[in-house]
Amino acid sequence: MNYCIKRNLGMLAACLALTGWATAQPKPIEQQGQSGDADVAASQANDKSVGMKFLRDFGAKGDGVTDDTVAIRRAFGWLARGDRTLYGEPGKTYVVSDKLSVWGTRILFDCQQCIIKNAINAAVADPLFSLTDTSSNFIRLANFAVQFDKPTGKGHTIAIMGSGNAPQAIDLENIRINFQVGKGKDHNGAPMPAYGVYAYGVYTLNVDRLYIKNGSGGLFFDTLQKVSVTRAVVDSVTNFGMAFENVVNAEVGGMSNVTGSGQNNQADVYFNGCDSFTFRDSRIKGGAGAQIMAGDTPSRNVNIDSNHIEVYNPNHRAIYLKANTVSAAVTNNFIKHIGGNGPFDASIAVVEGPGAPLHGAFLIRHNIIGVGGADILANGILIRTSRDPVNSAVIESNTLGDQTVSATITNAINLAMVGSRNVVRNNIVGSRNMTVTNGIVVGPRNVGTVVQNNVVGGGIVKTLLENTGTNTRLYESGAWTPILKGETTAGVHSYRQQVGSYRRIDDVVYFTADVALSALDRQVAGNVILDGLPYVATGASGGYGTANVAAARFTFPANTTMVGAFVQPGTTKIGFSFSGTNTTPVRATGANLSSDFTVTVSGFYFAK
């Protein structure tokens, strides 16, 4: 440079031009936000900390008053050159009045628990953070809170958009978005509601420790592959808490709270047209719509596991799958219908949607369903379709009941479907305080359905099994409690032994009973019976089943030597009669009982 001046001052301009100084001009804000600051770029060659900088290095104040938009855009332009880390500072509040574009490869923005105050005009639909598809790979945004001090704008807070080259490997970590404009306040954009995080066309997105409070929506992911969401809180939003459209391979878990506000009747967790969707280990405190819901477009390989779900709103379903879902497992969930808010429609429902009938297999296993207060739950587990499905459902080892409340379940397990091959086994229905109107309902034309080893009782069970179908193979076994009574005066006795078992195959019920008294109520009168068989016998034309008294201790009437037993038609009672040579059979009455009475009886009958 000095050589040029000494030789010819007229050459100064040319030398300056060669160094790039003479033509350097301040760039518009838009260009600063897109390509970085020219002064910073010119000094990078001698900057030993070129891979790491702070927002203050670009002029950001962070005082909560100064508009830092230009400085932060400048910083993001520098960050976009790749392989760089940009830091904010703890305790700082950065005011932003226009969108911030983030792009680059292998970059980190860590604001170190700072606050970013969103001051974007409420009428503008731009997002606060915008990640586009151009060179947006291996990006991590972490450790900041977004604050709204005025009516929220129409844009998403964080928008990740891919249209051609999909953004890849995007990480969002420890971000708090609090729409401080009132619980559930809508901030609808066009053509859809604005969300805390919106992503479209992304390959590999990881979200960890995200907190979204109020506003119109939590998370909305559309056309993504490989999504992971962990340890998030989405509380009191107006629309979907979390929505997944056309997502392949989504793993969602560890949500500490997902709650809708109750304004727009949307699901807390919604998935539609997804493949390999897992939602697990989370807590949902019910909003206005279903807590977990499938859309009309078929999803496949769905896994809903180990969640705690509270249902507050009436006539809604905790887990609501459409019948065109292809292969779904609903396992190990705890579902509680909160008392005083019912009646409730269903806890777990697989219901026919538009288009095709059922296609895949459904596994509903190890779930616990409770109903609070004196409320009514129409269906504990419901599978319903009106067209011939080509699926099977296994409903196994579920518990429906609550030991502490006097609620009512109308249909504990309801297979109101056509042509399926189902297994219902090892379920426990009812409690000592609960009324169950229909324990297990098997609808018409259920071909090959097996009902086995279920326990229904404890409370008031009006009908254990309603079978209106044909060509259905039903199998069930369980226990019943035989009660010794007189038909005129029942009496209240004390027992040393009081056990019964049964096995039902289709309409035939095989039973045993073993009764021994320790004390007899002498007020007993009338014909003696054992009451409490698990199913009502058919009418007089076919109700008498075969019974055999294996052992008994009666006081025999004169001229009788044998005692027999029979099932009384149209009842749940076993009667006894004495007979002898050339003697007309007579019924056993209270006069034939003693304090050491015992009887062991077995047989079968046809259920009503």
N, C-alpha and C positions, 0 to 999 in steps of 0.2 A: 504494500500500500504506500509506504513512504517513498519507495523507488519511483512509483508512478508520479507522485507529487513533485519530486525533484526534477524529473525529466520533462514533464509537460503537465502543467496544471489543467490543460484542456482535456487531458485524459482521465480526470478524476471521476467524471460521471460514468465513463465506461468501466472503470475499475469497480466502482460501487455496484454497477449493474451486474458485473461478474460475480460479486460476493452475494448478490441477492438483496442488499440493503436498500438500494435506490428504489426498488419496485415494491418493497414491503408496505402494505396498507392494512389498516384495521378491517376485519371481515365482519359482515353482518352477523347478528346473533344467531340466525338459523344455521349459517355455515360454521360458526364457532362450535355450535352444538353437534355438528355432523362430522367435522374433520379435525377438531382439536385446535389449540392455540398455536399460531405460527411462532411466537416468541419462545414458547416452551419447546417446540420441536427443534428450533435452531440451537438450543442450548443442551440438547440431550446427549450430544457426543461427549461432553465433559462432565456429565452428571452421574456421579457414582451411584446415586439412589434412583436411577431412572425407572426401575421396576416397581417402586413403591412411593406413593405420595399421599398427602393429606388434602382435603378440600380447601384448607386455608392457603395451600400453596398456589391456588388459582383465584384467590381473592374472596372466598366465601367467609362471611362474618359469623353466621350461626348465632346471632343475638336475638332471634325471634321477631325482629322488626325489619331489618334490611332484607330486600328481595334478593335472594342468592341464586336466582334462576340462571343468569348469564354465567356466573362463576362455576356453577355445577355443570352446566352444559359444556363449558370449557374443559372441566375435569374429565367428563365422560368422553369427550373427543380424544383426550390424551389416553384414556383407559382403552379406547377402542383399537389402539395399535397392537394390542395383544400381549399376553404373558406379563400382565401388570396387576398391581393391587392398589386400590384407592381406599383411603380411610377417612371417616368422619371423626368426631371427637365426642366423648361422653359428656353429657350435660348441655350440649349445643342444640339449638333449635334453628333449623334452616327453613326459610320461607321460600316456597316455590309457587310461581304464578302461571306457569305454562308447562306443557308436557316435557318429560325428560326421555330422550331416546338412548337406549342402552344396546350396544352391540360390540362384537369383537370375539376373539378366540382366546380361551384360557385366561379369563379375567375375573377378578374378585372386587366387589364393592362391599366393604364392611364398615358400617357407620358407627360401630362400637356403642350401641345403645343410645344413639342420638334420636332426636325428634325431627321429622320432616312435616312442616305445616303446609297442608294443601290449600293454596289460595287461588286455585284455578276458578275462573268465572263459572257460576252455576249453570249458565246457558250453554257452555262448551261441552261437547261430547268426547273430548280427547282424554285419554288415560293419563294418570300421573306418571307412571313408568311404562314405556313402550319398548318391547323387544321385538324386532322385526326379523325376517328370514335371511337378511343379508349378513353373512359372516357372524351369525349368532350361535356360537358353539362353546360349550364348557364355560358357562357363565354362572356365577354365584352372587346372589344378593342376600345380605345378612345383617341382622342386629340393628333394626331401627323400628320406630313407631311412626305411624302416619296419623296426624291430628287434623281434625276438621273443626274450625271455629265459626264457620258460617254455612248457609245452606249448601249441601253437597252438590257437586257437578254431576253431569249425566254420564261421565266416562267411568270405565273400570279403573280401579286403583292401580293394578298391575295387569297389563295386557301383553300376552306373548302370542304373536301372530306369525303363522307360516302359510305361504301360498304356493311357493315354488320349491325352493330349497328349505326343507323343514328345519327350524332351530333344533339343536341337539344338546343333550346333557345340560339342562337348566336346573339349578338348585336355588330354592327359596328357603331361607332358614331364619327362625327366630324373628318373625315380623309381626307387628301388632297394628291392626287397622281398626280404629274406633270411630265410627260415624256418630259424633256427639251432637246429634240433632233430634234426639228422642227415640225411644224404643221402637224398632221396626219401621222407622221413617223411610218411605220410598224415595229412591232417586233414580227413577226409570230413565233410561236412555232410549235411543232409537236405533235399530228396531226391537231391542230387547232390554230387559232390566240391566242396570250396571252392577257388576259384582266386585267383590274384593280382589279376586284373582280370576282372570279369564284367559284361557289358553286354547288355541286352535292350531292344528297341524304340527304338533311338536313330537319329536322322537326323544324319549327319555326325559321325564320331568320328575324331580324329587322335591317334595314339600315337607318341611319338618318344623314343628313348633310355630304354627301360624295361629294368630288370634284375630278373629273378626267379630266385632260387636255392632249390632244394629245395622241399618242400611237396607238396601233392597235385595241383596243376594250375597252368599258366601263364596263358594267355588263353582265355576262352570268350565268343564273340560270337554272339548269337542274334537273328534278325529285325532286322537293321540295314540301313541304306542309306548308302552312301558312307563306307567305312572305309579309313583309311590307317595302316599300321604300318611304322615305319622304325627301323633301327638298334637293334633290341631283342636282349636275351640272355635265353633261357629255358633253365635248366640243371638237369638231374637232378630233374625232377618225376616224380610217380608216374603220373599219368594223361596226358591230352593236353598236349603242349607248347603248341600253339596250335590252337584249334578254332573253326570258322566254320559256323554253321547258318543256312540261309535268309538269307544275306547277299547284297545286291545291290550290285555295284560295289565290290569290295575290292581294294586295292593294297597288297601286303605286300612289303617289300624291305629289303635291307641288314642282315639278321639276322646278327650275328657268330657266334652259336652257338645252336642249338636242340637240346637233348638230353633224352631221357627217361631215367628211372632204371632201367628194366627190371623194374619190379614188376608193373604191371597190363597189360602187353602192348598198350598203346595207341600210336597213331601220334604221331610228333613234330609233324606238321602234318596236320590233318584238316579236310576241307570236305565239306559235305553240303547238297544243295538250293540251291546258290549260283548266281548269275548274274553273269558278268563277274568272275571270280576270277583274280588274278595273284599269283604268288609268284616272286620273282626276286632275283638278286644276293645270295644268302644262303649261309650255311654250316650244314650239319646234320651233327652227329656222332651217329650212330645210337643210338636207344634200343631198347626191346624189340620194338616193333611195326614196321610199315612207316614209312619216313621221311616220305613224303608220300602221303596216302591219301584217296581219295574214298569217301563213304558210299553207302548204297543209294539214297537219293533222288536223282534225276537232277540233275546240275549242267550248266550250259552256258557256253560261251565261257571255257574254262579255259586259262590261259597259265602254264606252268612253265618259267622261262627263267634261264640263267646262274647256276646254283647249284652249290655244291661239297658233295657228299653222301658221307659215309663210312658204310659198312654193316658192323656188327660182329656182329650176331646171325644165326644160321643160319636158313635156310628163310623168310627175309623178303624183301620187295621194296623197292627204293629208292623207286621211284615207282609207285604202285598205283592205277590208274584203273578204275572200274567201266565195264562195256560200255554202260551206258545214259547215259554222259556225252555231251552233245551239243556237238560241236566242241571239240577240245582240241589245243593245241600244246605239245610237249615239246622244247625247243630249247636248245642251247649249254650243257648241263649236264655237269659232270664227276662221275662216279660211281666210287667206289673200294670194292671189297669187300676188307676188311682180312684178310690171310692168317692162318690158324690159327683162324678162327672159323666156317668153313663146315661142310658144303656149303651153298651159297646157292641160293635158288629162282629169282629173276629180278631183273634190274636195272630194266627198264621193262616194266610189264605192264598190258595192257588186258584185263580178264577179266570174263566174264559175271557179272552180279549178279542178284538177284531181279527179277522183273517183266519189263519190255520188253527186247528185244534192242538191239543197237547202233542209233543213230539218226543220228549226225553224222559229221563228218570228223575224222580224226586225222592230225596232222603230227608226225613224230618225226625231228628233223633236227639235225645238227651236235653230237651228244652223244659223249662219250668215256667208255668203260666199261673199267675195269681190274679184275683179280682178283689179290690178293696171295698170296704164298707158293705152296704146291702145292695150293691149294684147288680146289674144283669149283663151277662156276656152271652150273645146269641150263639157264637161258635168259637170253641177253643181252637181247633184245627179244622179248616174247611178246604176241601178240594171239590170244585164244581165246574162242569162243562156240559153242554147239551149235545155235542157231537162226538162221534166215535173217536177216542184218542188211541194213540199207539204207544202209550207210555206205561210205566209202572210207578207206584208210590209205595215207599216203605215208611211207616209211621211207627216208631219204635222207642220204647224206654223214655217216654215223656211223662211229666207229672203235671196234672191240672188240678189245682185246688189251693186253698189257703186255710190253715188250721185256726185262724183267729177271727174270721169274719163270717157273716151269714149271707154270702152272695149266692147268686143263681147262675148256673150255666145251662142254657137251653139244650144245645147239642155239644157235648164235649169233643167228640171226633165225628165229623160229618163228611162222608164220602158220597156227595150228591153228584155222581158222575156216571158216565156210560161206558161200558165195555173195557174197563181197565183191569189190570192184574195187580192187585194190591196186597200188602201184608200189614196188618195192624196187630202188634204184639208187645207184651211186656210194658204196657202203659198203666199208670195209676191215675184214676179219675175220682175226684171227690174228696171231701174231708169231713170231719165230724160236725162242722157247722154249715156246710155248703149243700145246697139243693141242686141236684143234677136231673133235669127233666128227661133227657135222652143221653145215655152214656156213649154208645157207639151207634151211629146211623149209617147203614149201607144202602145206597140208593138203587134204583132200578138197573137191571142188566149188568151188574158188576160181575164179570166172568172171572173165575179163578181167584176171588178174594179170600184171603185167609185171616181170620180173627182168632188170636191165640194168646193165652196166658196174660190177659188183662185183668186188673183189679179195679172194679167199679163199685164204690160204696163208701161207707163211713158217714155220709150224710143221708139225705133223702133222695133215693134214686127211683124215679117213677117208671122209666123204661130203660133197661140196659141196652138192648139191641133192637133196632127196628129194621127189618129186612123186607123191603118191598120188591126185591128183584127175583129173577129166575136164573137158573144155571150158575148159582153162586155156591161155592164150597166154603162154608163157615166152620171154623174150628176155634173153640175157646175153652179154657179150663180155669178154675178158680176155687175160692172158698165161700161157704155160706154158713150161717149160724142158725142151727135148729132150735126152736123155742117150743117147749112143752106147754100146751094150753088145754083148757076145757072150752068147748064151744058155747056153753051157757055162761059159765064163770071161768075166766081164763086162769086165775091164780097167779101168784108171784113166787117162784120157786128158787132155791139155791142149788147150784150145780157143782159137781166134782169134775165133770167132763161135758163139753158142749161144742163139738166140732162137726163140720160138714165139708164135703168137697164135691165138685161137679166137673163134668166135661160135656161140652155141647158140640155136636157134629151136625151141621145143617139144622134141622128142626128137632133132632133127638137129643134129649138131655139125660146123661147118666149121672147118678148121684149116690152118695153114701152119707150116713149120719150116725154119730156115736154120742149118746146122751146118758149121763149118770147123775142122779140127784144126791145132794147132801142133806136137803131138807125139803119136805113137801108142804105146800100150802093146802090145808084141809078144806079151804073154801072152793077148790076147783070142782066144777060140776059140768055135766053134759058130755058129749062125745069127746074122747081124747084125740088130740092131733099133735103132730109136729109141724110147725109153721115156719116159713122163711125160705122155701125153695127159690133159686135164683131167677126162674122164669115162670110165668103163668102157664098152666096146662091148657090144652085145647078143651073144647066143649064136650058134652056128654057122649057125642058120637065117637070120640077117639081119645078122650082125656085119660081114661084108666090105663095107667102104665103097669108094668110088671114090677113087683117089689118083693123082697125076701127078707124076713126077719132072721138074722143070724143068731142072735142071742137076745133074751129079754127076761125081765123079772116083773111079771104081772101077778095079781091075785086073780086066778081063773074062775069064771062062773061054773056052776054045777054042770056036769055032763059035757064039758069042753076039754079038749086036750091040746089044741093047736092055736097059735095066734098068727095071723097074716097081716099084710099091709098093702095099701093101695094109694095112688095119687088121686085126690078129689078133682073132678073136671072143673075147669074154669077158675082154679085157685092155685095157691102156692102151698097147699097143705097135704100132709100124709096122714091118712086115717088108719085105724087098727080094728080088726074083728077077730072073734073067737069062733071056733068050730069044733065039732066032734062027730062021732059016729051017730048017724040018724038024728043029728041035731041041726036046727036051722042056725046059720051064722048070726051072731049078735055083735054089735059095736062095743068097743072098749069105752068105758066111762070113767069118771073120777073115782068111782067106788072100787075100781080095779087097780088103783095106784097105791103104792106104799112109799115110805120115806127113803127106802133103799132101791127105788125104781131104777132100772137100767134098760136100754134097748140099743141094739145095733141093727141098722136096716140099710139095704142098698136096692137099687133098681133103676128103671128108666121110664121116661114118659115123653110125649110129644109137646113141644112148646107151642104156645098160641101164636 
